[in-house]
C-alpha cells in the first residue's frame, strides 16, 4: 500500500510539473531563509553557554546632577569585588577585569605587540570555564608577574618552542618580567570576553586602590550561590554603598546585576561595555526569527492554496478509491505523504541554497556561522524531523478536505469545491500580501532612517580625517609627530584627544562658580589638543578657542551649548557670554574661555549631552587625528606612515578613517535594514509564486469561458481584466490591512532613536502601489496567455 501511495504521489507531482515546481520552489526558498536565520539566532543564543557557574556582572546606574538623564554603565570600582564578597554571603567569588591594548612584550630581542591583555584577579579561571591546554588553572594566576597566553599568542611569540616558564619583558611597564604559567585554548568566538593573554592584577595593583571609591574603570563579575534571590540582593546594595562611600556620594550610584548569559544580547542600554564582543540586541534577533517564520508560513500557505484549488483534479481519484474500500484515514495518509515527499524535495534544494548563501550571510553579519549538516547528527535529525512536521502541517488541511469527498457525488462529475474553501484561499492570499507589504514598508523606513543618521549634520567635519591610536606611552612623541606632519601640503591639520568622536566618552564631576554658590554636577569630558576645534571645524557661539601656549590664569575650558544652558539655570536671564571667565573645573579650577556649538559626539541613537573640553598635554592622548588632502589620500597615508616610522620605529602603524568609525556605529542598523529587506523580497517572491499558481489554475478552469467570450467579440483588455480583477481585489484588501499595522510597527521602532525621520504617508502608498503592480504583472501574465489562446482549440470538445 505504501509503495502504491508513493508511486501515485510521484506520478501526480510529475503530471502537474508547473504546480509542483511552484510549491517546491516556494517551500525551498522559505525553508532556506528560515534555516539561515535560525543559524544566526542559535549562534547569538550560544554566547557564553560554555560557562557552567552562576555568574553575574555588576553594573552601575550613574545619576549625577547636570546629567540629561541617568546612565547605565558596565563599569565598577576596584574595591567593590572584595568588599561585596565580604559583606554578602550570597556572593561566593569575584573577579575583576580590565584591558590594555597593543602591549609590547619582548621575547629576547624580538618585540611583539599583544592586541588585548586582560588584567584579572587570580580567581578568573575559577569562575570562567575557559579551556586550559597547559598549566594548572588553580595556580596559573596566583603569583605576581605571571602571564597566561592563548595558543595563538604563544605561537606568535615563541613559534614551536614550549612557552611554559619562559620570560617576557614589558619595558614600558618599568621593565616588568612576566613568566608564562599557562596556555589557554583560543577563546571561542561566542564569548563576550575576548583576550590574547591574562595577567594577575597583583602585578600592577597598589594598596591605595582599595580606597579608590568613585573611580569606575573596570568590570566586576560575581559568582553567586545557587538559587540566590537577585531582587532581594540588589535591595541591599544602597546600604552597602552608604557604608563604604564618603559623604553623600553614594546617592549618585545604583548597583544592579545581569546574568552573564544575558549580557551579550540584553545589555544594549548599558554604556562603556568594552567586554561585549559582537553585541547585538536580542529584540532584533527575535524580530528576524519571527519574520523568517512568516516567510516559511507564506510558503506553506501556497501549498495549501494550490492543493485545495486543484481539488477537482483529484476528486475522481478519491471517489474511485473510496468505492473500492479505502477509508478516510488512508486517503488522508496518502495526501499527507505526498506533502511530506514534496517537503523533502524542497528541503534538499533549501540545503543547497543555505550552503550557497552562507558566505554572504557571514560577510553581512561578521560572524562565522556554520552548517555542519553531515557532521552533526543532532542537526541532521532535527532537519529531517522539522521537514516531516512542515510537510504534515502543510498537508493536513488539503488532506482533510480532499478525503472528505463523497464517492457518489464526485463520480457523477458534480464535485463542488465549495464557497467556504474559496473564502479560505482568499483569506490566505490576503494574509500573504499583508505580511509582504508590512516588510516592504519596514525596509523602506529602515533604509531612510539609516541614511538620515549617516547624512545628518553632526556639527563637526569628519571628512578626510584619519585617526591613529597611540599605544601606551606613544603619545610622548605627539609634538614631534605633529611638527613633522604639518611640513607637508598633504596634511592640513593635526590634533589629538583622549577619546575618539563616536565613542562613549567618559563623564566626570565638575564644579562651577557663577553668581551664586559653588555648584557640583557631572558632564561628559573630552581632553583635547588646542587645535581640536579648528581641525574638526566646530564653531564657537561665544568666546575664543584654546590658547596654543599655557596661560598663567589656570586651565582653560570650552563647554558646549547644552552645558551652558545647564549652568545658566541659576541665572535664566543670563547670556552665554556671561559665563565667560567664570570659575569652572574638573580636577582643578580654571575658567570658561569659550562655548562651542552643540555637536553629536555620539551616534544619533543618543541625544546631545552636556560636555566640556580642556587642553591638557601632560595627561597624554590616546588618539591622533590628521586631516589630509582629499585629492591625494594614498600619498597622504604613505606620508603619515613614513613620519610615524621615523618617530616611533618600533611601534606598528595603525589607522582608520573617522568616517569608517562612524560606519561601524551604524553597522547594526545597516544589517537590520539589509536582512529585513532580503526577507521582504523573499516574501514577495513566494507570495507571487502562489498568486501565479492560482491565476494559472483559474485561467485553466475558465479556458472555455474565455473561448466563448472571444467568439462573442470580447477584447483582449476585457478578458485580462475579467481574469485579474478578483485577485487584485484581494491584494487591495491586503494593502488596506497592512497600512495601519505597518504604521504601528514603524512608530514603535523609531522610538529607539533620539533623532529620527518623520513617518511619511508616501512610503505606505508606494508599498501598496508596488504590491499591486507586482500582483498585476504576476496575474496578467497568465490572463494574457489565456486571452491569446485560440478559442477553436478550447471549444473543440464542446
TORPALUM-91136 format. One line per field, with one value per residue (C-alpha): x negated, y negated, z; chain; residue in three letters. Coordinates in steps of 0.25 Angstrom, whole numbers. Last residue first. Layout:
! residues N
x: c(X:...)
y: c(Y:...)
z: c(Z:...)
chain: c(A:...)
resn: c(ala:...)
//
This chain:
! residues 798
x: c(72:58:54:57:43:36:45:43:28:21:18:27:21:7:12:18:6:-4:7:7:-8:-9:3:-2:-15:-8:2:-10:-17:-5:-3:-18:-18:-5:-11:-24:-16:-10:-23:-27:-36:-51:-58:-68:-67:-65:-58:-45:-46:-42:-29:-25:-29:-21:-9:-10:-12:1:9:4:5:20:23:11:17:31:24:17:31:37:25:28:43:39:29:38:48:38:30:43:47:34:33:46:59:66:75:65:55:65:68:53:51:62:55:42:48:42:29:29:32:21:11:16:15:1:-4:2:-5:-18:-15:-14:-28:-34:-28:-32:-46:-48:-43:-53:-64:-59:-58:-73:-78:-71:-75:-90:-91:-85:-95:-106:-102:-114:-123:-120:-124:-138:-139:-136:-147:-157:-165:-180:-190:-205:-212:-222:-237:-241:-233:-238:-243:-232:-221:-226:-227:-213:-207:-214:-208:-194:-195:-200:-188:-178:-183:-170:-165:-177:-178:-172:-180:-174:-183:-177:-180:-186:-195:-191:-202:-196:-184:-174:-160:-147:-133:-120:-105:-98:-94:-83:-86:-83:-89:-103:-112:-119:-107:-110:-105:-112:-124:-125:-138:-148:-142:-152:-161:-158:-166:-161:-149:-148:-140:-142:-135:-143:-132:-118:-112:-115:-105:-94:-88:-73:-71:-82:-82:-79:-90:-100:-90:-89:-104:-105:-95:-103:-116:-127:-141:-151:-164:-173:-180:-181:-196:-194:-200:-202:-193:-182:-169:-158:-150:-137:-123:-116:-128:-129:-134:-143:-148:-163:-160:-152:-164:-175:-178:-179:-168:-163:-148:-139:-124:-117:-114:-110:-115:-111:-118:-109:-103:-108:-115:-125:-124:-130:-131:-129:-134:-128:-135:-132:-125:-131:-127:-137:-151:-155:-168:-170:-179:-181:-187:-183:-184:-193:-197:-203:-215:-222:-210:-213:-227:-222:-210:-219:-229:-218:-212:-224:-220:-207:-213:-213:-203:-200:-194:-183:-183:-170:-170:-161:-157:-142:-139:-134:-127:-112:-107:-100:-90:-96:-99:-87:-77:-82:-80:-66:-62:-67:-59:-47:-48:-50:-39:-29:-34:-32:-18:-14:-19:-12:1:-2:-1:10:19:15:19:32:35:32:41:52:51:52:64:71:69:60:72:72:83:76:85:73:71:85:86:71:74:62:56:42:39:42:35:23:23:24:13:3:-5:-5:-10:-20:-26:-26:-33:-43:-45:-48:-58:-65:-65:-71:-82:-85:-86:-95:-105:-116:-107:-99:-110:-104:-114:-113:-126:-120:-122:-107:-108:-120:-115:-102:-109:-117:-104:-97:-102:-102:-88:-83:-88:-81:-68:-68:-69:-58:-49:-50:-47:-35:-29:-30:-24:-12:-10:-10:0:9:7:9:22:27:24:31:43:45:42:52:53:63:54:42:51:57:43:38:50:48:33:34:46:37:28:31:29:15:11:16:10:-4:-4:0:-12:-21:-15:-17:-32:-33:-25:-35:-47:-40:-38:-53:-58:-49:-54:-69:-65:-59:-72:-81:-94:-108:-119:-128:-123:-135:-136:-122:-124:-109:-98:-85:-90:-91:-81:-88:-102:-99:-88:-97:-105:-93:-92:-93:-89:-96:-91:-100:-99:-94:-107:-114:-106:-118:-129:-126:-127:-114:-105:-109:-105:-92:-89:-93:-83:-71:-80:-81:-66:-64:-75:-69:-80:-76:-91:-101:-106:-119:-122:-128:-134:-137:-148:-150:-140:-147:-137:-143:-158:-162:-165:-174:-183:-190:-195:-191:-201:-205:-195:-184:-188:-192:-183:-187:-180:-166:-151:-140:-127:-130:-124:-137:-143:-156:-168:-172:-179:-194:-199:-210:-218:-227:-225:-237:-233:-243:-236:-223:-229:-240:-230:-239:-234:-240:-238:-232:-224:-226:-230:-236:-228:-227:-230:-223:-212:-211:-208:-198:-191:-191:-185:-195:-195:-204:-211:-217:-210:-207:-193:-189:-193:-191:-177:-177:-189:-197:-196:-183:-174:-159:-152:-142:-141:-140:-152:-160:-158:-160:-175:-168:-169:-177:-174:-184:-178:-186:-199:-210:-223:-237:-249:-262:-259:-244:-239:-225:-219:-204:-195:-182:-181:-168:-162:-155:-151:-148:-138:-134:-123:-114:-101:-109:-109:-118:-132:-129:-124:-136:-146:-139:-135:-149:-153:-140:-130:-128:-117:-110:-95:-92:-84:-78:-82:-93:-95:-94:-99:-91:-100:-94:-104:-107:-112:-112:-106:-112:-105:-115:-115:-122:-120:-108:-115:-109:-100:-88:-94:-99:-85:-79:-89:-87:-72:-72:-79:-70:-57:-62:-66:-52:-44:-52:-51:-36:-33:-42:-35:-21:-23:-31:-19:-9:-17:-20:-6:-8:-21:-15:-3:-12:-21:-9:-3:-16:-18:-4:-5:-18:-11:0)
y: c(-84:-77:-87:-99:-102:-99:-108:-119:-120:-125:-140:-142:-131:-136:-150:-145:-137:-148:-158:-151:-153:-167:-171:-165:-172:-185:-184:-181:-193:-202:-198:-200:-214:-218:-214:-221:-233:-235:-239:-235:-246:-242:-240:-247:-241:-227:-215:-222:-219:-204:-207:-217:-206:-195:-204:-209:-196:-190:-202:-200:-185:-183:-193:-187:-173:-178:-183:-169:-163:-172:-169:-154:-157:-167:-159:-149:-159:-170:-161:-157:-171:-176:-165:-169:-161:-158:-147:-137:-143:-141:-127:-124:-131:-122:-110:-114:-117:-105:-108:-123:-120:-109:-119:-130:-121:-117:-131:-136:-125:-129:-144:-141:-134:-145:-156:-149:-146:-161:-165:-155:-162:-176:-171:-166:-178:-188:-181:-179:-194:-198:-188:-195:-209:-211:-204:-214:-225:-218:-217:-232:-235:-228:-217:-216:-206:-208:-197:-203:-200:-212:-222:-236:-232:-221:-230:-241:-230:-225:-239:-241:-228:-232:-245:-239:-229:-240:-250:-259:-258:-265:-260:-264:-256:-252:-246:-237:-232:-246:-249:-255:-266:-271:-277:-285:-285:-281:-281:-273:-273:-263:-262:-252:-237:-228:-239:-233:-240:-253:-260:-275:-286:-300:-302:-312:-318:-323:-316:-318:-309:-301:-288:-273:-277:-292:-305:-319:-329:-336:-334:-330:-344:-342:-330:-340:-342:-344:-330:-331:-319:-311:-317:-306:-296:-305:-305:-290:-289:-299:-292:-296:-301:-301:-307:-303:-313:-328:-328:-322:-310:-313:-310:-317:-310:-316:-328:-333:-331:-323:-315:-307:-292:-291:-278:-282:-296:-291:-281:-291:-293:-278:-271:-265:-262:-260:-258:-265:-264:-274:-282:-296:-307:-318:-329:-338:-326:-317:-303:-290:-277:-262:-254:-246:-238:-238:-226:-226:-234:-244:-238:-239:-245:-255:-259:-269:-271:-280:-282:-269:-266:-280:-275:-281:-279:-264:-267:-277:-268:-255:-263:-268:-254:-247:-245:-240:-226:-224:-212:-211:-223:-221:-228:-235:-239:-251:-252:-256:-257:-272:-275:-279:-265:-269:-257:-249:-235:-236:-240:-229:-219:-224:-224:-210:-205:-213:-206:-192:-193:-197:-185:-176:-181:-179:-165:-161:-167:-160:-146:-149:-154:-141:-133:-140:-137:-123:-122:-128:-119:-107:-113:-114:-99:-92:-86:-72:-69:-59:-47:-40:-52:-51:-36:-36:-47:-56:-57:-52:-64:-74:-66:-64:-79:-83:-74:-75:-88:-83:-69:-74:-84:-73:-64:-75:-78:-64:-63:-76:-72:-58:-65:-75:-64:-56:-67:-64:-64:-76:-85:-98:-108:-123:-131:-144:-158:-158:-163:-155:-142:-144:-145:-132:-125:-128:-115:-106:-110:-109:-95:-92:-98:-90:-77:-82:-85:-70:-67:-76:-70:-56:-61:-67:-54:-46:-56:-52:-37:-38:-46:-35:-24:-32:-33:-19:-12:-1:0:-12:-21:-19:-22:-35:-40:-38:-45:-57:-59:-69:-75:-78:-87:-100:-91:-87:-101:-108:-99:-99:-114:-115:-107:-117:-128:-121:-120:-135:-137:-128:-136:-149:-144:-139:-153:-160:-151:-154:-169:-169:-162:-174:-170:-171:-165:-164:-170:-173:-188:-192:-207:-208:-199:-200:-189:-180:-168:-162:-159:-162:-151:-139:-146:-149:-164:-170:-184:-195:-210:-222:-237:-235:-228:-242:-246:-247:-236:-223:-209:-208:-217:-208:-195:-201:-204:-190:-182:-183:-177:-164:-163:-165:-154:-143:-134:-120:-115:-123:-135:-136:-151:-158:-172:-181:-192:-207:-214:-222:-227:-219:-217:-213:-199:-205:-210:-197:-197:-188:-185:-170:-167:-169:-156:-156:-149:-148:-149:-154:-153:-153:-152:-138:-132:-133:-123:-128:-120:-109:-114:-113:-115:-120:-129:-138:-153:-162:-176:-186:-198:-196:-201:-191:-179:-167:-152:-140:-125:-116:-109:-114:-101:-105:-104:-119:-126:-139:-137:-122:-127:-137:-127:-117:-127:-133:-132:-142:-143:-155:-153:-138:-132:-133:-119:-113:-107:-106:-97:-98:-95:-94:-102:-103:-115:-111:-125:-126:-118:-123:-137:-135:-141:-154:-159:-169:-166:-167:-170:-172:-167:-174:-166:-171:-161:-164:-153:-151:-165:-169:-182:-184:-187:-189:-188:-182:-182:-170:-168:-154:-150:-138:-132:-144:-140:-142:-157:-167:-160:-156:-170:-176:-168:-172:-186:-192:-194:-201:-197:-199:-193:-206:-210:-225:-235:-246:-260:-259:-272:-266:-252:-239:-227:-214:-203:-189:-176:-164:-151:-137:-124:-114:-106:-115:-108:-116:-129:-133:-121:-130:-138:-126:-119:-132:-133:-118:-120:-132:-123:-112:-120:-127:-113:-107:-119:-118:-103:-103:-114:-106:-93:-98:-106:-94:-84:-94:-95:-80:-75:-61:-59:-62:-53:-42:-43:-43:-31:-23:-27:-23:-10:-7:-10:0)
z: c(-106:-108:-119:-111:-105:-118:-126:-116:-120:-107:-106:-95:-87:-88:-85:-72:-68:-70:-64:-51:-48:-54:-46:-33:-35:-39:-27:-17:-22:-21:-7:-3:-10:-3:11:7:3:16:23:37:41:42:55:65:79:72:80:77:63:65:71:60:50:56:58:44:37:44:40:25:24:25:14:5:8:3:-10:-12:-10:-21:-30:-30:-34:-44:-52:-60:-64:-66:-76:-83:-85:-90:-100:-106:-105:-118:-116:-121:-110:-99:-103:-103:-89:-84:-89:-83:-69:-62:-68:-65:-50:-49:-55:-46:-34:-38:-41:-28:-20:-27:-25:-10:-10:-18:-9:4:-2:-5:9:15:7:12:27:26:19:28:40:36:33:47:53:45:50:59:50:39:49:50:35:34:44:35:42:45:50:49:58:68:68:58:66:61:47:46:49:39:28:31:30:17:12:17:10:-4:-3:0:-11:-14:0:5:20:33:44:57:68:78:93:98:109:122:122:109:115:106:112:107:113:111:113:105:91:90:87:75:66:70:80:79:72:72:81:77:85:97:100:111:123:134:143:155:157:156:146:147:145:150:141:131:120:126:124:109:108:113:126:128:134:144:153:141:134:136:130:117:116:118:106:98:99:108:106:118:120:132:140:138:135:122:115:100:88:95:94:85:88:94:89:79:75:62:62:49:53:51:57:69:72:70:85:87:94:107:106:118:118:130:145:155:167:168:176:182:173:162:156:162:155:159:151:153:141:130:120:105:98:85:72:74:79:93:99:88:77:66:53:41:26:23:8:8:16:28:37:39:44:55:59:60:69:78:79:83:97:91:90:105:104:89:81:72:59:53:39:36:21:25:39:40:52:56:53:40:36:25:32:42:31:22:33:36:21:20:32:27:13:19:29:17:9:21:24:9:9:22:16:3:10:19:7:-1:12:13:-2:0:12:4:-7:2:8:-5:-8:-17:-24:-30:-39:-48:-45:-39:-30:-23:-21:-16:-5:-4:11:7:-1:10:21:13:8:22:28:16:21:35:31:21:32:43:33:29:44:47:36:40:55:51:43:54:64:55:54:43:31:34:40:35:41:44:45:49:42:40:25:22:29:21:8:12:16:2:-6:6:10:-4:-5:8:3:-10:-2:7:-5:-9:5:6:-7:0:12:4:-3:10:15:3:5:20:18:8:18:29:20:17:4:0:-15:-15:-7:-16:-28:-22:-17:-31:-37:-27:-30:-41:-34:-22:-31:-22:-9:-13:-19:-6:4:-3:-4:10:14:6:13:27:23:21:34:41:36:40:54:55:50:60:71:68:67:81:85:82:77:84:75:87:100:109:106:111:114:113:117:108:99:111:107:95:101:115:117:118:129:137:140:153:158:166:168:169:171:185:190:188:201:210:207:201:208:217:208:196:204:209:195:191:200:190:179:188:189:174:171:180:180:176:175:181:173:165:163:151:152:140:141:141:151:161:172:183:181:195:191:180:191:192:178:167:155:156:167:156:150:135:124:110:96:100:97:107:100:97:84:76:86:93:88:97:109:111:126:135:125:134:133:135:137:131:138:130:116:116:117:117:114:122:118:129:119:104:98:85:72:70:83:81:70:75:89:84:76:88:97:108:123:130:143:149:163:166:167:152:148:161:161:145:146:133:119:109:119:114:118:129:136:151:156:144:148:163:162:159:145:136:122:110:97:84:88:81:80:81:78:85:96:96:97:101:95:99:88:96:112:118:131:138:153:158:169:178:186:187:195:208:205:212:210:195:193:199:191:177:180:184:169:165:155:140:131:131:132:130:137:129:124:134:142:156:156:153:150:149:151:147:153:144:149:148:153:148:136:126:112:109:108:95:89:88:77:69:70:65:53:49:51:41:31:33:32:19:13:17:11:-2:-3:0:-11:-21:-17:-18:-31:-37:-33:-39:-52:-53:-51:-57:-50:-36:-38:-43:-31:-21:-28:-28:-13:-10:-17:-9:4:0)
chain: c(A:A:A:A:A:A:A:A:A:A:A:A:A:A:A:A:A:A:A:A:A:A:A:A:A:A:A:A:A:A:A:A:A:A:A:A:A:A:A:A:A:A:A:A:A:A:A:A:A:A:A:A:A:A:A:A:A:A:A:A:A:A:A:A:A:A:A:A:A:A:A:A:A:A:A:A:A:A:A:A:A:A:A:A:A:A:A:A:A:A:A:A:A:A:A:A:A:A:A:A:A:A:A:A:A:A:A:A:A:A:A:A:A:A:A:A:A:A:A:A:A:A:A:A:A:A:A:A:A:A:A:A:A:A:A:A:A:A:A:A:A:A:A:A:A:A:A:A:A:A:A:A:A:A:A:A:A:A:A:A:A:A:A:A:A:A:A:A:A:A:A:A:A:A:A:A:A:A:A:A:A:A:A:A:A:A:A:A:A:A:A:A:A:A:A:A:A:A:A:A:A:A:A:A:A:A:A:A:A:A:A:A:A:A:A:A:A:A:A:A:A:A:A:A:A:A:A:A:A:A:A:A:A:A:A:A:A:A:A:A:A:A:A:A:A:A:A:A:A:A:A:A:A:A:A:A:A:A:A:A:A:A:A:A:A:A:A:A:A:A:A:A:A:A:A:A:A:A:A:A:A:A:A:A:A:A:A:A:A:A:A:A:A:A:A:A:A:A:A:A:A:A:A:A:A:A:A:A:A:A:A:A:A:A:A:A:A:A:A:A:A:A:A:A:A:A:A:A:A:A:A:A:A:A:A:A:A:A:A:A:A:A:A:A:A:A:A:A:A:A:A:A:A:A:A:A:A:A:A:A:A:A:A:A:A:A:A:A:A:A:A:A:A:A:A:A:A:A:A:A:A:A:A:A:A:A:A:A:A:A:A:A:A:A:A:A:A:A:A:A:A:A:A:A:A:A:A:A:A:A:A:A:A:A:A:A:A:A:A:A:A:A:A:A:A:A:A:A:A:A:A:A:A:A:A:A:A:A:A:A:A:A:A:A:A:A:A:A:A:A:A:A:A:A:A:A:A:A:A:A:A:A:A:A:A:A:A:A:A:A:A:A:A:A:A:A:A:A:A:A:A:A:A:A:A:A:A:A:A:A:A:A:A:A:A:A:A:A:A:A:A:A:A:A:A:A:A:A:A:A:A:A:A:A:A:A:A:A:A:A:A:A:A:A:A:A:A:A:A:A:A:A:A:A:A:A:A:A:A:A:A:A:A:A:A:A:A:A:A:A:A:A:A:A:A:A:A:A:A:A:A:A:A:A:A:A:A:A:A:A:A:A:A:A:A:A:A:A:A:A:A:A:A:A:A:A:A:A:A:A:A:A:A:A:A:A:A:A:A:A:A:A:A:A:A:A:A:A:A:A:A:A:A:A:A:A:A:A:A:A:A:A:A:A:A:A:A:A:A:A:A:A:A:A:A:A:A:A:A:A:A:A:A:A:A:A:A:A:A:A:A:A:A:A:A:A:A:A:A:A:A:A:A:A:A:A:A:A:A:A:A:A:A:A:A:A:A:A:A:A:A:A:A:A:A:A:A:A:A:A:A:A:A:A:A:A:A:A:A:A:A:A:A:A:A:A:A:A:A:A:A:A:A:A:A:A:A:A:A:A:A:A:A:A:A:A:A:A:A:A:A:A:A:A:A:A:A:A:A:A:A:A:A:A:A:A:A:A:A:A:A:A:A:A:A:A:A:A:A:A:A:A:A:A:A:A:A:A:A:A:A:A:A:A:A:A:A:A:A:A:A:A:A:A:A:A:A:A:A:A:A:A:A:A:A:A:A:A)
resn: c(unk:unk:unk:unk:unk:unk:unk:unk:unk:unk:unk:unk:unk:unk:unk:unk:unk:unk:unk:unk:unk:unk:unk:unk:unk:unk:unk:unk:unk:unk:unk:unk:unk:unk:unk:unk:unk:unk:unk:unk:unk:unk:unk:unk:unk:unk:unk:unk:unk:unk:unk:unk:unk:unk:unk:unk:unk:unk:unk:unk:unk:unk:unk:unk:unk:unk:unk:unk:unk:unk:unk:unk:unk:unk:unk:unk:unk:unk:unk:unk:unk:unk:unk:unk:unk:unk:unk:unk:unk:unk:unk:unk:unk:unk:unk:unk:unk:unk:unk:unk:unk:unk:unk:unk:unk:unk:unk:unk:unk:unk:unk:unk:unk:unk:unk:unk:unk:unk:unk:unk:unk:unk:unk:unk:unk:unk:unk:unk:unk:unk:unk:unk:unk:unk:unk:unk:unk:unk:unk:unk:unk:unk:unk:unk:unk:unk:unk:unk:unk:unk:unk:unk:unk:unk:unk:unk:unk:unk:unk:unk:unk:unk:unk:unk:unk:unk:unk:unk:unk:unk:unk:unk:unk:unk:unk:unk:unk:unk:unk:unk:unk:unk:unk:unk:unk:unk:unk:unk:unk:unk:unk:unk:unk:unk:unk:unk:unk:unk:unk:unk:unk:unk:unk:unk:unk:unk:unk:unk:unk:unk:unk:unk:unk:unk:unk:unk:unk:unk:unk:unk:unk:unk:unk:unk:unk:unk:unk:unk:unk:unk:unk:unk:unk:unk:unk:unk:unk:unk:unk:unk:unk:unk:unk:unk:unk:unk:unk:unk:unk:unk:unk:unk:unk:unk:unk:unk:unk:unk:unk:unk:unk:unk:unk:unk:unk:unk:unk:unk:unk:unk:unk:unk:unk:unk:unk:unk:unk:unk:unk:unk:unk:unk:unk:unk:unk:unk:unk:unk:unk:unk:unk:unk:unk:unk:unk:unk:unk:unk:unk:unk:unk:unk:unk:unk:unk:unk:unk:unk:unk:unk:unk:unk:unk:unk:unk:unk:unk:unk:unk:unk:unk:unk:unk:unk:unk:unk:unk:unk:unk:unk:unk:unk:unk:unk:unk:unk:unk:unk:unk:unk:unk:unk:unk:unk:unk:unk:unk:unk:unk:unk:unk:unk:unk:unk:unk:unk:unk:unk:unk:unk:unk:unk:unk:unk:unk:unk:unk:unk:unk:unk:unk:unk:unk:unk:unk:unk:unk:unk:unk:unk:unk:unk:unk:unk:unk:unk:unk:unk:unk:unk:unk:unk:unk:unk:unk:unk:unk:unk:unk:unk:unk:unk:unk:unk:unk:unk:unk:unk:unk:unk:unk:unk:unk:unk:unk:unk:unk:unk:unk:unk:unk:unk:unk:unk:unk:unk:unk:unk:unk:unk:unk:unk:unk:unk:unk:unk:unk:unk:unk:unk:unk:unk:unk:unk:unk:unk:unk:unk:unk:unk:unk:unk:unk:unk:unk:unk:unk:unk:unk:unk:unk:unk:unk:unk:unk:unk:unk:unk:unk:unk:unk:unk:unk:unk:unk:unk:unk:unk:unk:unk:unk:unk:unk:unk:unk:unk:unk:unk:unk:unk:unk:unk:unk:unk:unk:unk:unk:unk:unk:unk:unk:unk:unk:unk:unk:unk:unk:unk:unk:unk:unk:unk:unk:unk:unk:unk:unk:unk:unk:unk:unk:unk:unk:unk:unk:unk:unk:unk:unk:unk:unk:unk:unk:unk:unk:unk:unk:unk:unk:unk:unk:unk:unk:unk:unk:unk:unk:unk:unk:unk:unk:unk:unk:unk:unk:unk:unk:unk:unk:unk:unk:unk:unk:unk:unk:unk:unk:unk:unk:unk:unk:unk:unk:unk:unk:unk:unk:unk:unk:unk:unk:unk:unk:unk:unk:unk:unk:unk:unk:unk:unk:unk:unk:unk:unk:unk:unk:unk:unk:unk:unk:unk:unk:unk:unk:unk:unk:unk:unk:unk:unk:unk:unk:unk:unk:unk:unk:unk:unk:unk:unk:unk:unk:unk:unk:unk:unk:unk:unk:unk:unk:unk:unk:unk:unk:unk:unk:unk:unk:unk:unk:unk:unk:unk:unk:unk:unk:unk:unk:unk:unk:unk:unk:unk:unk:unk:unk:unk:unk:unk:unk:unk:unk:unk:unk:unk:unk:unk:unk:unk:unk:unk:unk:unk:unk:unk:unk:unk:unk:unk:unk:unk:unk:unk:unk:unk:unk:unk:unk:unk:unk:unk:unk:unk:unk:unk:unk:unk:unk:unk:unk:unk:unk:unk:unk:unk:unk:unk:unk:unk:unk:unk:unk:unk:unk:unk:unk:unk:unk:unk:unk:unk:unk:unk:unk:unk:unk:unk:unk:unk:unk:unk:unk:unk:unk:unk:unk:unk:unk:unk:unk:unk:unk:unk:unk:unk:unk:unk:unk:unk:unk:unk:unk:unk:unk:unk:unk:unk:unk:unk:unk:unk:unk:unk:unk:unk:unk:unk:unk:unk:unk:unk:unk:unk:unk:unk:unk:unk:unk:unk:unk:unk:unk:unk:unk:unk:unk:unk:unk:unk:unk:unk:unk:unk:unk:unk:unk:unk)
//
